[in-house]
Amino acid sequence: MSGVARVVAIGERARVEGLALAGVQVLVAEDASAVAAAWESLGGDVAVAVLSPAAAAALAALDGPWRGTDIVPGRPIPVVMPP
C-alpha cells in the first residue's frame, strides 16, 4: 500500500458519477444488495465513503455487529450526501 488514502462514492449513478471528476472512485449501486456488496468490497485504504441518501439507508438497514453509517475503527468514515 502506498500510504495514500482513497475516497469512494457509493450510490445511484445520477447521484455519484460527477464525483469521478474530482478523483473519487465511484461505485454505482442502484439497489440495496448492490450497495451492501460495494460497501463490503472496500479495501483498507479507503478513508472516506461518500454515500447517497438511498445508499446510507440501505446500509443502516443491514444487520450485523456494525451499522453501515456508524463510524467504526477500521472502516471508512461514511459521509452522507444531502437529499
Residue pairs with C-beta under 8 A, 6 or more apart in sequence:
1 44
1 45
2 45
4 45
5 45
5 46
5 47
5 48
6 25
6 43
6 45
6 46
6 47
7 23
7 24
7 25
7 46
7 47
7 48
7 49
7 50
8 24
8 25
8 26
8 27
8 42
8 46
8 48
8 49
8 50
8 76
9 16
9 19
9 24
9 25
9 26
9 27
9 49
9 50
9 51
9 52
10 16
10 27
10 29
10 35
10 38
10 39
10 49
10 50
10 51
10 52
10 55
11 28
11 29
11 35
11 50
11 51
11 52
11 54
11 55
11 81
12 28
12 29
12 30
12 52
12 54
12 55
13 28
13 30
15 52
15 54
15 81
16 24
16 26
16 27
16 28
16 50
16 52
17 26
17 28
19 26
19 50
20 26
24 50
27 38
27 41
28 34
29 35
29 37
29 38
29 55
29 58
31 58
32 58
32 61
35 54
35 55
35 58
35 59
36 58
36 59
36 62
36 68
38 55
39 49
39 59
39 68
42 49
42 75
42 76
44 74
46 76
47 76
47 77
48 76
48 77
48 78
48 79
49 76
49 77
49 78
49 79
50 79
50 81
51 59
51 69
51 78
51 79
51 80
51 81
52 80
52 81
53 80
53 81
53 82
53 83
56 68
56 69
56 78
56 80
58 68
59 67
59 68
59 69
59 78
60 67
60 68
60 69
62 68
66 72
66 75
68 78
69 78
69 80
70 78
71 77
71 78
